[in-house]
Every structure is written in C-alpha cells, then in structure tokens.
C-alpha cells in the first residue's frame, strides 16, 4: 500500500526502512521529514520530538513514529 495525504513521503520512508529498523532498533522512535531522517533512534517519543524540532523546519512538520511490526490499536470509550 502506498501512503497518501499528509506525511505520505515520511510514511513511505518509514515503510521502506521498517524491516531493517525492526532488526536493529525495535521499539525505538524515529523522526522523519520528507526523505530525511533525524540522526539516531530514540528511546522515547519526547526524545525523538526534541531531535526533530532541532533538525527540521517545523513550519513544514515532521513525523515521529515508533518502530513496530504492527501498529497498536487504542480504543477510547
């Protein structure tokens, strides 16, 4: 499946690298803007967010995503 919409480029980069990242950094967080990946993997969302804020143009936005095999599902009721 090819991602569409906002962050489609970032999601494509994530999907392209997911298997390698699962082997090397499972559960870590990564920050991506366009095709650029912030240096390193991070243990927490806050660390990845901070790295993205330092590295990227925040007016354009960037994606922070955790490296998992499948996406967790959250239910709010």
RAWO-V906285 format. One record per residue. N is the residue number from 1. RES is the residue in one letter. BURIAL is # if it has 16 or more other ideal C-beta (glycine too) atoms within 10 Angstrom, else .. Layout:
n;res;burial
N;RES;BURIAL
N;RES;BURIAL
This chain:
n;res;burial
1;X;.
2;X;.
3;X;.
4;X;.
5;X;.
6;X;.
7;X;#
8;X;.
9;X;.
10;X;#
11;X;#
12;X;.
13;X;#
14;X;#
15;X;.
16;X;.
17;X;#
18;X;.
19;X;.
20;X;.
21;X;#
22;X;.
23;X;.
24;X;.
25;X;#
26;X;.
27;X;.
28;X;#
29;X;#
30;X;#
31;X;#
32;X;#
33;X;#
34;X;.
35;X;.
36;X;.
37;X;#
38;X;#
39;X;.
40;X;.
41;X;#
42;X;#
43;X;.
44;X;.
45;X;.
46;X;.
47;X;#
48;X;#
49;X;#
50;X;.
51;X;#
52;X;#
53;X;.
54;X;.
55;X;.
56;X;#
57;X;.
58;X;.
59;X;.
60;X;.
61;X;.
62;X;#
63;X;#
64;X;#
65;X;#
66;X;#
67;X;#
68;X;.
69;X;.
70;X;.
71;X;.
72;X;.
73;X;.
74;X;.
75;X;.
76;X;.
77;X;.
